[in-house]
Amino acid sequence: MDISALSEDKFDPVDWINNNFKKFGEETKSNATGDSEVAVEFINNYVSKLQLYVQQVNYAIEESSQQLVASMPRVVKDAKNLHNDVKELQQRMLIMRQEVAAVQEETGECMATLERLNTMQTKLQTAKESLQESDGWGNLIAELEDSFERNDLKSVCDKISALQKSLQAQEQLPGHSDRQSQVEDFKNRLEALASPNVVQSFAEGSIEQAQRYVGIFTAIQRKPQLLQYYRAVQKTTLQQQWKQTLELQASEASGQQQHFLTLFYDQLVENCQRQVKWCSQVFDDEEAQQQPFVLLTELLPALQPSRDNHILQLLKTCNERLDLLQQFAQANHNFVLQLNAHMEQSSINLTKDLKQQLGISIYEYFHKFIQQYPRLEETQLSTQVDRVLTTQPHASDAVRHLKDITSKLFSWLHESLNRCSNITSDLALCKLINLLGGIFKRLMEQFSKTQRQLSLNLGNSANNTNSDSNWSMLQYTLALLECLADFQQKLQKFEKTLQERMTTLEHKLKENQLLNINVYQTFEVAEQQRILNSIAEFQQKRLETNQDANSTSVGIFAHIYDALKTHFVETHDITLNILLQPLDSHLSEIQPPTELSQGHVQDMPAFSFAPQESITQIGQYLLTLPQHLEPLLLSPSTLLKQALEMCHIKYSQPIPSADILLSLVVAHCCVLYQSQILQIKSLTSSASKQLSVDIEYLASVVDELGLTLNTSLTQILTLLKASPENYLSLSAGCEPRLVTAVRQMRNIISTQ
């Protein structure tokens, strides 16, 4: 019997009995589960065993309890003894702590005394050494003077080094500052004695001699002065080369004088490369090996004559000032590229400050030209525009001239953008953009002049019966619309280019540009912030413009787009006026129907009326319009289609532009005819019939064109044909203003 299961947390007596019964059946190899007697016998045996097990457990518990009760007095006694021992230990620890505190108090004074004695011993030892050095100070001075008399630089250097060590040992003695001044005087005498030879060795480029003097000046702690000698010698040499370069260029032809800066920069690069190699052999520290670059930061701003003054002299005698500035800006750019490439190739890491100072020394003189650039660019663009803005006697020539001007203008503008990048690295881009608005405004004025010229020609041809003139004028206006669309398309592309350039400029100004020397790090923080603010203003305008769904601008020249929109609409109006001019003349010839009714007493039947001649002429003209419009608008160019969509929303529909223009002409014709009808004061019955016949004829012509009369004219026709008796009922649904006007014309008495 497995009794271990009785101690499990999840003990189930039923499962336990069943499992043991199954094991019993397997062991006896009998069908115990089906034999009740066997099951009863198994249960009886297990109950007996469990009772025996319970008895054994009870006995064990009783025995353990008796042993525990018997041992309790001894356990209590042991616990009391342990408690007493703990109290005794605590008392001993307290006594020991008090003894330790007393010892610390007694030894603290002793330690302070020992420290004081040690300090006094150190001072006495230092004083002893100082006295010893003081005794030898006079001997060193005498030996040093003797070395000076013999001009023995090596011996002088050694003696000064010994004096420096002795001076450190005598720091505690009185008169230390006097001895320090004396040592500095000796250093000055040594420097003065060695300086001629130092200058000569640097000028000749002697490595051995230079290394000797590096050791001497390092020993006397005067290496910075030695580096100053090096830079002074180099600056003198390079200043002389600068003057020779200017003199050489002055003797050249005028076209060659502008290369002086490139030649001098090439000399500087070659010299820098040589000196970097030379310094790496002479000077033993990395900072000293950067001296050729420190030399450039000191040399370039101190050149005489200065670079900017010499450039100003050349600009005064040059007509192509922008081209000249491009060459000088390119010289600066190439010079910086060569320096950056040499530093990368030679693994020279200049400090952040030195890089910035070097960039300032190269570019700062050119900042005044960057500031002047927008004014020079505006002058050149204005001159170019003035040269082409000429008045053309004929409208066709004026329109063709506008196309040429538009093409040339944007070609000039892209050239100006290239110059802005080449000369100012786009730092003057925002100022240039502000100036371009005036250039575009002048071209808008030229568009206005051409429109006025077309309008005047239209007015002059009002009495001209030659229809060919009208069709020519129509071609001119459509060509002008195409020209306007061409200008708008080019302006959109130009604006996108400007936005991309400004985004790039903003990125260059904001990012860390000190990995290499560049012009962006040389601008003052205030000037950089001003440029960033200007870019932010343009970006804000772009956001505001994008909120307008009908806007085609990107926010730079929004006012130009507004002017363009006006020009589109006005030119389209001129186009309509050209097509409506014959209609106006025909409508003006229509005789009032009241005159036709004079002399008629009885109303004539309807079939006896025919359309008046002027109405038939209007119909014939409208029927001939498609054959004139389709060649022009059957397959309009992309630009013309874009222009027409700017003029009227109907042109954006998937309908041929000729049909849309024809529908607009018909709509205006109906409005004009309706306006003339409403001017009639009185109509007889026959006159009403005549007028209704005329309107029906016009309706049939319009229907043949695939169009319909406007609602007002249709209602007028209904009101003219209505009998006086049924006028009120038939006028239901018509516009009240028309109902009243026609009723008054027909002299129908209102029954209301």
MARLOBA-45344 format. One record per residue (C-alpha): residue number from 1; x, y, z. Coordinates in Angstrom, 1 decimal, padded with zeros to 4 digits. Example, Ala and Ser with C-alpha at 12.3 -4.5 7.8 and 13.67 -1.06 7.14 Angstrom:
# MARLOBA-45344
n:x:y:z
1:012.3:-004.5:007.8
2:013.7:-001.1:007.1
END
This chain:
# MARLOBA-45344
n:x:y:z
1:000.0:000.0:000.0
2:001.4:003.4:-001.1
3:000.8:005.8:001.8
4:003.0:008.6:000.3
5:000.0:009.9:-001.6
6:-001.7:010.8:001.7
7:000.7:013.7:002.2
8:000.1:015.3:-001.2
9:-001.7:018.7:-001.4
10:-004.4:017.5:-003.8
11:-005.2:014.1:-002.2
12:-008.4:012.5:-003.5
13:-009.4:009.4:-001.5
14:-011.7:008.0:-004.2
15:-009.0:008.2:-006.9
16:-006.5:006.7:-004.5
17:-008.7:003.7:-003.6
18:-009.6:003.1:-007.3
19:-005.9:003.3:-008.4
20:-004.8:000.8:-005.7
21:-007.7:-001.5:-006.6
22:-006.6:-001.5:-010.2
23:-003.0:-002.3:-009.2
24:-004.4:-005.1:-006.9
25:-006.3:-006.6:-009.9
26:-003.2:-006.5:-012.1
27:-001.1:-008.1:-009.5
28:-003.6:-011.0:-008.8
29:-004.4:-011.2:-012.6
30:-008.1:-011.4:-011.9
31:-011.1:-009.5:-012.9
32:-011.3:-007.7:-009.6
33:-013.5:-005.0:-011.0
34:-016.2:-007.4:-011.8
35:-016.1:-009.6:-008.7
36:-017.9:-008.0:-005.7
37:-016.5:-010.5:-003.2
38:-012.9:-009.7:-004.2
39:-013.7:-006.0:-004.0
40:-015.1:-006.4:-000.5
41:-012.1:-008.4:000.6
42:-009.8:-005.7:-000.9
43:-011.6:-003.0:001.0
44:-011.6:-004.9:004.2
45:-007.8:-005.5:003.9
46:-007.2:-001.8:003.1
47:-009.4:-000.6:006.0
48:-007.5:-002.9:008.3
49:-004.1:-001.7:007.1
50:-005.3:002.0:007.4
51:-006.5:001.4:010.9
52:-003.1:-000.1:011.8
53:-001.3:002.8:010.1
54:-003.5:005.3:012.1
55:-002.6:003.5:015.3
56:001.1:003.6:014.5
57:000.8:007.3:013.8
58:-001.0:008.0:017.0
59:001.6:006.1:018.9
60:004.4:008.0:017.3
61:002.7:011.3:018.0
62:002.1:010.4:021.6
63:005.7:009.3:022.1
64:007.0:012.5:020.5
65:004.8:014.6:022.7
66:006.0:012.9:025.9
67:009.6:013.5:024.8
68:008.9:017.1:024.1
69:007.2:017.7:027.4
70:010.1:016.0:029.2
71:012.7:018.2:027.4
72:010.9:021.6:027.9
73:012.5:022.4:031.3
74:016.0:021.9:029.9
75:015.2:024.1:026.9
76:013.9:026.9:029.1
77:017.0:026.7:031.3
78:019.3:026.9:028.2
79:017.3:029.9:026.9
80:017.8:031.7:030.2
81:021.5:031.0:030.2
82:021.8:032.3:026.6
83:019.9:035.5:027.5
84:022.4:036.1:030.4
85:025.4:035.5:028.1
86:024.0:038.1:025.6
87:023.6:040.7:028.4
88:027.2:040.1:029.5
89:028.5:040.4:025.9
90:026.7:043.8:025.5
91:028.3:045.2:028.6
92:031.7:044.1:027.4
93:031.2:045.7:024.0
94:030.2:048.9:025.6
95:033.3:048.9:027.8
96:035.4:048.2:024.7
97:033.8:051.1:022.7
98:034.6:053.5:025.6
99:038.2:052.3:025.7
100:038.6:052.7:021.8
101:037.2:056.3:022.1
102:039.7:057.1:024.8
103:042.5:055.7:022.7
104:041.4:057.7:019.7
105:041.3:060.9:021.7
106:044.8:060.3:023.1
107:046.3:059.4:019.7
108:044.6:062.2:017.7
109:046.8:064.9:019.3
110:049.9:062.7:018.7
111:049.0:062.4:015.0
112:048.5:066.1:014.6
113:051.9:066.7:016.2
114:053.5:064.2:013.9
115:052.0:065.9:010.8
116:053.2:069.3:012.0
117:056.7:067.9:012.5
118:056.6:066.3:009.1
119:055.6:069.6:007.4
120:058.3:071.4:009.3
121:060.9:068.8:008.1
122:059.7:069.2:004.5
123:060.0:073.0:004.7
124:063.5:072.7:006.3
125:064.5:070.3:003.5
126:063.2:072.8:000.9
127:064.9:075.7:002.5
128:068.2:073.7:002.6
129:067.9:072.9:-001.1
130:067.0:076.5:-001.8
131:070.1:077.7:000.1
132:072.2:075.3:-001.8
133:070.7:076.5:-005.1
134:071.2:080.0:-004.0
135:074.9:079.3:-003.4
136:075.2:078.0:-007.0
137:073.1:080.8:-008.5
138:076.0:083.2:-008.7
139:078.2:080.6:-010.4
140:075.5:079.9:-013.0
141:075.2:083.6:-013.7
142:078.9:083.9:-014.2
143:079.1:080.9:-016.5
144:076.0:082.2:-018.4
145:077.7:085.6:-019.0
146:080.8:083.9:-020.2
147:078.7:081.9:-022.7
148:077.1:085.1:-024.0
149:080.5:086.6:-024.6
150:081.5:083.6:-026.6
151:078.1:083.5:-028.5
152:077.8:079.9:-027.6
153:074.0:079.4:-028.0
154:074.1:075.8:-026.9
155:075.9:076.6:-023.7
156:073.6:079.6:-023.1
157:070.6:077.4:-023.5
158:072.0:074.8:-021.1
159:072.8:077.4:-018.5
160:069.3:079.0:-018.8
161:067.7:075.6:-018.4
162:069.8:075.1:-015.2
163:068.7:078.5:-014.0
164:065.1:077.6:-014.5
165:065.5:074.5:-012.4
166:067.4:076.4:-009.8
167:064.6:079.1:-009.8
168:062.0:076.4:-009.1
169:064.1:075.2:-006.1
170:064.4:078.8:-004.7
171:060.7:079.5:-004.8
172:060.5:079.8:-001.0
173:063.4:082.3:-000.7
174:063.0:086.0:-000.7
175:063.7:087.8:-004.0
176:062.1:085.0:-006.1
177:060.4:087.5:-008.4
178:063.7:089.4:-009.0
179:065.4:086.2:-009.9
180:062.5:085.2:-012.2
181:062.8:088.6:-014.0
182:066.5:088.0:-014.3
183:065.9:084.7:-016.0
184:063.4:086.3:-018.4
185:066.0:088.9:-019.3
186:068.5:086.1:-020.1
187:065.9:084.4:-022.3
188:065.3:087.7:-024.2
189:069.1:088.1:-024.7
190:069.3:084.6:-026.1
191:066.3:085.2:-028.3
192:067.8:088.4:-029.6
193:071.1:086.6:-030.2
194:069.5:083.7:-032.1
195:066.9:085.6:-034.0
196:069.0:086.6:-037.1
197:070.1:083.0:-037.5
198:066.5:081.8:-036.9
199:065.2:084.1:-039.6
200:067.9:083.0:-042.0
201:067.3:079.3:-041.4
202:063.5:079.7:-041.9
203:064.1:081.8:-045.0
204:066.5:079.2:-046.5
205:064.4:076.3:-045.4
206:067.2:074.5:-043.7
207:065.8:071.6:-041.8
208:068.8:070.9:-039.6
209:069.3:074.5:-038.5
210:065.6:074.9:-037.9
211:065.5:071.7:-035.8
212:068.4:073.0:-033.7
213:066.6:076.3:-032.9
214:063.4:074.4:-032.2
215:065.3:072.5:-029.5
216:066.8:075.7:-028.1
217:063.5:077.6:-028.0
218:061.6:074.6:-026.6
219:064.2:074.3:-023.8
220:063.7:078.0:-022.7
221:059.9:077.7:-023.1
222:059.9:080.2:-026.0
223:058.5:077.9:-028.7
224:055.4:080.2:-029.4
225:057.9:083.0:-030.2
226:059.8:080.7:-032.5
227:056.5:080.0:-034.4
228:055.9:083.7:-034.7
229:059.3:084.1:-036.3
230:058.4:081.3:-038.8
231:055.1:082.9:-039.7
232:056.7:086.4:-040.0
233:059.3:085.1:-042.4
234:056.7:083.3:-044.5
235:054.4:086.3:-044.5
236:057.2:088.6:-045.8
237:057.9:086.2:-048.6
238:054.3:085.7:-049.6
239:053.6:089.4:-049.4
240:056.4:090.0:-051.8
241:054.9:087.3:-054.1
242:051.6:089.1:-053.9
243:053.1:092.4:-055.1
244:055.0:090.7:-057.9
245:051.8:089.0:-059.0
246:049.9:092.3:-059.2
247:052.8:094.0:-061.0
248:053.0:091.1:-063.5
249:049.3:091.2:-064.2
250:049.3:095.0:-064.6
251:051.7:094.6:-067.5
252:049.4:092.1:-069.2
253:046.5:092.8:-071.5
254:043.3:094.0:-069.8
255:041.7:090.6:-070.4
256:044.5:088.9:-068.4
257:044.5:091.2:-065.4
258:041.5:089.4:-063.9
259:043.5:086.2:-063.3
260:045.7:087.7:-060.6
261:043.8:086.1:-057.7
262:043.8:082.6:-059.3
263:047.6:082.8:-059.8
264:048.3:084.0:-056.3
265:046.0:081.3:-054.8
266:047.9:078.7:-056.8
267:051.1:080.0:-055.3
268:049.6:079.8:-051.8
269:048.5:076.2:-052.3
270:051.9:075.1:-053.5
271:053.6:076.9:-050.7
272:051.2:075.4:-048.1
273:051.8:071.9:-049.4
274:055.6:072.4:-049.1
275:055.4:074.0:-045.7
276:053.2:071.3:-044.3
277:055.8:068.7:-045.3
278:058.6:071.0:-044.0
279:056.9:071.6:-040.6
280:056.2:067.9:-040.1
281:060.0:067.4:-040.3
282:061.0:070.4:-038.1
283:058.3:070.6:-035.4
284:057.5:067.6:-033.3
285:053.9:068.4:-032.3
286:050.7:068.3:-034.4
287:049.7:071.9:-033.4
288:053.0:073.3:-034.7
289:052.5:071.3:-038.0
290:049.3:073.4:-038.6
291:051.3:076.6:-038.8
292:051.0:076.9:-042.6
293:047.2:077.2:-042.1
294:047.6:079.7:-039.3
295:049.9:081.6:-041.6
296:047.1:081.9:-044.2
297:044.7:083.2:-041.6
298:047.1:086.0:-040.7
299:048.4:086.7:-044.3
300:045.2:087.1:-046.3
301:043.5:089.9:-044.3
302:046.9:091.7:-044.1
303:047.7:091.8:-047.8
304:048.7:095.2:-049.2
305:047.1:096.3:-051.3
306:044.0:094.4:-050.1
307:042.2:092.0:-052.4
308:038.9:094.0:-052.3
309:040.6:097.3:-053.1
310:042.3:095.8:-056.1
311:039.1:094.2:-057.3
312:037.3:097.5:-056.9
313:039.8:099.2:-059.1
314:039.3:096.5:-061.8
315:035.5:096.8:-061.5
316:035.6:100.5:-062.2
317:037.2:099.9:-065.6
318:035.2:096.8:-066.5
319:031.8:096.7:-068.3
320:031.1:093.0:-067.5
321:031.2:093.4:-063.7
322:029.2:090.3:-063.0
323:031.4:088.1:-065.1
324:034.4:089.5:-063.3
325:032.9:088.8:-059.9
326:032.1:085.2:-061.0
327:035.8:084.7:-061.8
328:036.9:086.0:-058.4
329:034.3:083.9:-056.6
330:035.4:080.8:-058.6
331:039.0:081.5:-057.6
332:037.9:081.6:-053.9
333:035.9:078.4:-054.4
334:038.8:076.5:-056.1
335:041.3:077.7:-053.5
336:039.1:076.3:-050.7
337:038.5:073.0:-052.5
338:042.3:072.6:-052.9
339:042.9:073.3:-049.2
340:040.2:070.9:-048.1
341:041.5:068.2:-050.4
342:045.1:068.7:-049.2
343:044.0:068.5:-045.5
344:042.0:065.3:-046.2
345:044.9:063.7:-048.1
346:047.4:064.6:-045.5
347:045.1:063.7:-042.6
348:045.4:067.2:-041.0
349:042.6:067.9:-038.5
350:042.3:071.6:-037.8
351:040.4:072.8:-034.8
352:036.9:074.2:-035.2
353:038.1:077.7:-034.5
354:041.0:077.5:-036.9
355:038.8:076.3:-039.7
356:036.4:079.1:-039.1
357:039.2:081.7:-038.9
358:040.7:080.3:-042.2
359:037.3:080.5:-043.9
360:036.8:084.1:-042.7
361:040.3:085.1:-043.9
362:039.5:083.7:-047.4
363:035.9:084.9:-047.8
364:035.4:088.0:-045.6
365:036.8:090.4:-048.1
366:034.3:089.1:-050.6
367:031.2:089.8:-048.4
368:030.9:093.4:-049.6
369:030.6:092.1:-053.2
370:028.0:089.6:-052.1
371:026.1:092.5:-050.6
372:026.5:094.5:-053.8
373:025.6:091.7:-056.1
374:021.7:092.1:-056.1
375:022.0:095.7:-057.2
376:024.4:094.8:-060.0
377:022.1:092.0:-061.1
378:019.1:094.2:-061.1
379:021.0:096.8:-063.2
380:022.0:094.1:-065.8
381:018.5:092.6:-066.0
382:016.9:096.1:-066.3
383:019.3:096.9:-069.1
384:018.5:093.7:-070.9
385:014.7:094.2:-070.5
386:014.9:097.9:-071.6
387:016.7:096.8:-074.7
388:013.8:094.5:-075.8
389:010.8:096.4:-074.5
390:010.1:098.3:-077.7
391:006.7:099.4:-079.1
392:005.6:097.5:-082.2
393:003.4:099.3:-084.7
394:001.3:096.2:-085.6
395:-000.6:094.0:-083.3
396:000.8:090.8:-084.8
397:004.3:092.1:-084.4
398:003.5:093.1:-080.8
399:002.3:089.6:-079.9
400:005.3:087.9:-081.6
401:007.6:090.3:-079.8
402:006.0:089.3:-076.5
403:006.8:085.7:-077.1
404:010.4:086.6:-077.8
405:010.6:088.7:-074.7
406:009.2:085.9:-072.5
407:011.7:083.4:-073.8
408:014.6:085.8:-073.5
409:013.5:087.0:-070.0
410:013.5:083.5:-068.4
411:016.7:082.7:-070.2
412:018.3:085.8:-068.5
413:016.7:084.9:-065.2
414:018.2:081.4:-065.2
415:021.6:082.9:-066.1
416:021.1:085.3:-063.1
417:020.4:082.3:-060.8
418:023.6:080.7:-062.0
419:025.5:083.9:-061.3
420:023.8:084.1:-057.8
421:025.1:080.6:-057.1
422:028.5:081.2:-058.5
423:029.1:084.6:-056.9
424:027.2:084.4:-053.6
425:026.6:080.6:-053.1
426:022.9:081.7:-053.0
427:023.5:083.8:-049.9
428:022.0:086.8:-051.8
429:019.1:084.7:-053.3
430:016.4:086.2:-051.1
431:017.4:089.7:-052.0
432:017.5:088.8:-055.7
433:014.0:087.3:-055.5
434:012.7:090.6:-054.0
435:014.2:092.5:-057.0
436:012.7:090.2:-059.6
437:009.1:091.3:-058.8
438:009.9:094.6:-060.4
439:011.2:092.9:-063.6
440:008.0:090.8:-063.9
441:005.9:093.9:-063.3
442:007.5:095.6:-066.3
443:006.6:092.6:-068.4
444:003.0:092.7:-067.1
445:002.9:096.3:-068.3
446:004.1:095.2:-071.7
447:001.2:092.7:-071.8
448:-001.2:095.5:-070.9
449:000.2:097.7:-073.7
450:-000.4:094.8:-076.2
451:-003.9:094.3:-074.9
452:-004.7:098.0:-075.3
453:-003.2:097.9:-078.8
454:-005.5:095.0:-079.7
455:-008.5:096.9:-078.2
456:-007.7:100.0:-080.2
457:-007.4:098.0:-083.4
458:-010.7:096.4:-082.6
459:-012.3:099.9:-082.1
460:-010.8:101.2:-085.3
461:-012.1:098.2:-087.3
462:-015.6:098.6:-085.8
463:-016.8:100.3:-089.0
464:-014.7:098.1:-091.3
465:-016.7:095.6:-093.3
466:-013.7:093.4:-094.0
467:-014.3:090.2:-092.1
468:-010.7:089.0:-092.7
469:-009.5:091.7:-090.4
470:-011.6:090.3:-087.6
471:-010.3:086.7:-088.1
472:-006.8:088.1:-088.0
473:-007.5:089.9:-084.8
474:-008.9:086.6:-083.4
475:-005.6:084.9:-084.2
476:-003.7:087.7:-082.5
477:-005.8:087.4:-079.3
478:-005.5:083.6:-079.2
479:-001.7:084.0:-079.7
480:-001.6:086.5:-076.8
481:-003.5:084.0:-074.6
482:-000.9:081.3:-075.6
483:001.9:083.8:-074.8
484:000.3:084.5:-071.4
485:000.1:080.7:-070.7
486:003.7:080.3:-071.7
487:004.8:083.0:-069.3
488:002.7:081.4:-066.5
489:004.2:078.0:-067.2
490:007.7:079.3:-067.2
491:007.1:081.3:-064.1
492:005.8:078.2:-062.3
493:008.9:076.2:-063.1
494:011.0:079.2:-062.1
495:009.3:079.4:-058.8
496:009.8:075.7:-058.1
497:013.5:076.2:-058.8
498:013.7:079.1:-056.4
499:011.9:077.1:-053.7
500:014.4:074.2:-054.1
501:017.3:076.5:-054.0
502:016.0:078.2:-050.8
503:015.5:074.8:-049.2
504:019.0:073.8:-050.0
505:020.4:077.1:-048.7
506:018.4:076.7:-045.5
507:019.8:073.2:-045.0
508:023.4:074.4:-045.6
509:023.0:077.3:-043.1
510:021.5:075.1:-040.4
511:023.6:072.0:-040.6
512:027.1:071.6:-039.2
513:029.3:073.0:-042.0
514:032.6:072.9:-040.1
515:033.8:069.5:-041.4
516:035.3:071.5:-044.3
517:036.1:075.2:-044.9
518:033.2:076.9:-046.6
519:031.6:080.3:-047.1
520:028.5:079.6:-045.0
521:030.6:079.5:-041.7
522:032.0:083.0:-042.5
523:028.7:084.9:-042.4
524:027.9:086.6:-039.1
525:025.2:084.9:-037.0
526:022.9:087.9:-037.3
527:023.2:087.9:-041.1
528:022.6:084.1:-041.3
529:019.5:084.6:-039.1
530:018.2:087.3:-041.4
531:018.5:085.0:-044.4
532:016.8:082.2:-042.5
533:014.0:084.6:-041.6
534:013.5:085.6:-045.2
535:013.3:082.0:-046.3
536:010.8:081.3:-043.5
537:008.6:084.2:-044.8
538:008.6:082.8:-048.4
539:007.7:079.3:-046.9
540:004.9:080.9:-045.0
541:003.6:082.6:-048.1
542:003.7:079.2:-049.8
543:001.6:077.6:-047.1
544:-000.9:080.4:-047.3
545:-001.1:080.2:-051.1
546:-001.5:076.4:-051.1
547:-004.7:076.8:-049.1
548:-006.2:078.4:-052.2
549:-007.3:075.6:-054.4
550:-007.4:077.9:-057.5
551:-003.9:079.2:-057.0
552:-001.2:078.2:-059.4
553:001.6:080.0:-057.5
554:004.0:078.6:-054.9
555:003.9:081.7:-052.9
556:006.8:083.8:-054.3
557:005.2:085.9:-057.0
558:001.5:085.6:-056.0
559:000.9:089.2:-057.1
560:002.2:088.4:-060.6
561:-000.3:085.5:-060.8
562:-003.1:087.8:-059.8
563:-002.1:090.2:-062.6
564:-001.9:087.3:-065.0
565:-005.4:086.2:-064.1
566:-006.6:089.7:-065.0
567:-004.8:089.6:-068.3
568:-006.2:086.2:-069.2
569:-009.8:087.4:-068.6
570:-009.3:090.7:-070.4
571:-007.7:089.0:-073.4
572:-010.6:086.5:-073.5
573:-013.0:089.4:-073.4
574:-011.3:091.0:-076.3
575:-011.6:087.7:-078.2
576:-015.4:087.7:-077.5
577:-015.7:091.3:-078.5
578:-014.0:090.5:-081.8
579:-016.6:087.7:-082.4
580:-019.5:089.9:-081.1
581:-018.6:093.0:-083.1
582:-020.5:091.9:-086.3
583:-023.4:090.9:-084.1
584:-023.5:094.4:-082.6
585:-023.5:096.0:-086.0
586:-026.3:093.7:-087.2
587:-028.4:094.3:-084.1
588:-028.0:098.0:-084.4
589:-029.5:097.8:-087.9
590:-032.7:096.1:-086.7
591:-035.6:098.4:-087.1
592:-038.1:098.7:-084.2
593:-041.0:096.4:-084.8
594:-043.3:099.3:-084.0
595:-042.3:100.9:-087.2
596:-043.2:097.9:-089.2
597:-046.7:097.9:-087.9
598:-047.5:101.4:-089.0
599:-050.2:101.4:-091.7
600:-051.5:098.0:-090.8
601:-054.9:098.1:-089.4
602:-055.8:094.4:-089.5
603:-053.5:091.7:-088.1
604:-051.8:089.7:-090.8
605:-051.7:085.9:-090.6
606:-048.5:084.3:-089.1
607:-047.3:082.8:-092.5
608:-047.1:086.2:-094.0
609:-044.2:087.2:-091.7
610:-040.5:086.5:-092.5
611:-037.4:087.2:-090.4
612:-035.9:090.6:-090.8
613:-032.8:090.9:-092.8
614:-030.6:091.9:-089.9
615:-031.7:088.8:-088.0
616:-031.0:086.6:-091.0
617:-027.5:088.2:-091.2
618:-026.9:087.4:-087.6
619:-028.0:083.8:-088.3
620:-025.7:083.5:-091.3
621:-022.8:084.9:-089.2
622:-023.4:082.5:-086.4
623:-023.6:079.6:-088.9
624:-020.2:080.6:-090.4
625:-018.5:080.8:-087.0
626:-017.7:077.1:-086.7
627:-015.7:077.0:-089.9
628:-013.6:079.9:-088.7
629:-013.2:078.7:-085.1
630:-012.4:075.1:-085.7
631:-009.1:075.6:-087.6
632:-008.0:077.7:-084.6
633:-009.4:075.7:-081.8
634:-010.0:072.2:-083.1
635:-006.7:070.9:-081.6
636:-005.4:073.8:-079.5
637:-001.9:073.6:-078.1
638:-001.4:072.7:-074.5
639:-000.5:076.3:-073.7
640:-003.7:077.7:-075.4
641:-005.8:075.1:-073.7
642:-004.3:076.1:-070.3
643:-004.9:079.7:-071.1
644:-008.6:079.1:-072.0
645:-009.1:077.2:-068.8
646:-007.7:080.2:-066.9
647:-010.2:082.4:-068.7
648:-013.4:080.5:-068.1
649:-014.3:077.3:-066.2
650:-016.2:075.9:-069.1
651:-013.0:075.2:-071.0
652:-012.0:072.6:-068.4
653:-014.9:070.4:-069.7
654:-014.2:067.5:-072.1
655:-015.7:069.5:-075.0
656:-013.9:071.1:-077.9
657:-012.7:074.6:-077.2
658:-014.3:075.9:-080.4
659:-017.7:074.7:-079.2
660:-017.3:076.3:-075.9
661:-016.3:079.6:-077.4
662:-019.2:079.4:-079.9
663:-021.6:078.8:-076.9
664:-020.2:081.8:-075.2
665:-020.7:083.9:-078.3
666:-024.3:082.7:-078.7
667:-025.0:083.4:-075.0
668:-023.7:086.9:-075.3
669:-025.7:087.4:-078.5
670:-028.8:086.3:-076.7
671:-028.1:088.7:-073.9
672:-027.6:091.6:-076.4
673:-030.7:090.8:-078.3
674:-032.7:090.5:-075.1
675:-031.4:093.8:-074.0
676:-032.5:095.5:-077.2
677:-035.9:093.9:-077.0
678:-036.5:095.2:-073.5
679:-035.8:098.7:-074.8
680:-038.9:098.7:-076.9
681:-041.6:100.9:-075.5
682:-044.7:099.6:-077.4
683:-045.7:096.7:-079.7
684:-048.7:096.2:-081.8
685:-050.1:092.7:-082.5
686:-048.4:092.4:-085.8
687:-045.1:093.8:-084.4
688:-045.3:091.1:-081.7
689:-045.7:088.5:-084.3
690:-042.8:089.9:-086.3
691:-040.6:089.9:-083.2
692:-041.6:086.3:-082.3
693:-040.8:085.2:-085.8
694:-037.3:086.8:-085.5
695:-036.7:085.0:-082.2
696:-037.9:081.7:-083.6
697:-035.5:082.1:-086.5
698:-032.7:082.8:-084.1
699:-033.7:079.8:-082.0
700:-033.6:077.5:-085.1
701:-030.1:078.8:-086.0
702:-028.9:078.3:-082.5
703:-030.5:074.8:-082.5
704:-028.7:073.9:-085.7
705:-025.4:074.8:-083.9
706:-026.3:072.3:-081.2
707:-027.2:075.0:-078.7
708:-030.2:076.6:-077.1
709:-031.5:080.1:-076.5
710:-031.1:081.4:-073.0
711:-034.1:081.1:-070.6
712:-034.9:084.8:-070.7
713:-035.2:085.0:-074.5
714:-037.2:081.8:-074.5
715:-039.6:083.3:-072.0
716:-039.9:086.5:-074.0
717:-040.9:084.4:-077.1
718:-043.6:082.6:-075.0
719:-044.9:086.0:-073.7
720:-044.9:087.5:-077.2
721:-046.9:084.6:-078.7
722:-049.4:084.5:-075.8
723:-052.9:085.9:-076.6
724:-054.0:088.9:-074.4
725:-056.9:086.8:-073.0
726:-054.6:083.9:-071.9
727:-051.5:086.1:-071.1
728:-051.8:085.7:-067.4
729:-052.1:081.9:-067.4
730:-049.4:081.4:-070.1
731:-047.0:083.7:-068.2
732:-046.9:081.4:-065.2
733:-043.4:080.3:-064.5
734:-041.8:083.2:-066.3
735:-039.6:085.7:-064.7
736:-041.8:088.5:-063.2
737:-039.6:091.2:-064.6
738:-040.0:089.9:-068.2
739:-043.7:089.3:-067.7
740:-044.3:092.9:-066.7
741:-042.0:094.3:-069.5
742:-043.7:092.4:-072.3
743:-047.2:093.1:-070.9
744:-046.4:096.8:-071.0
745:-044.9:096.6:-074.5
746:-048.1:094.8:-075.8
747:-050.4:097.2:-073.9
748:-052.2:094.3:-072.2
749:-054.3:095.4:-069.3
750:-053.5:093.5:-066.1
751:-056.5:091.7:-064.6
752:-054.9:091.4:-061.2
END
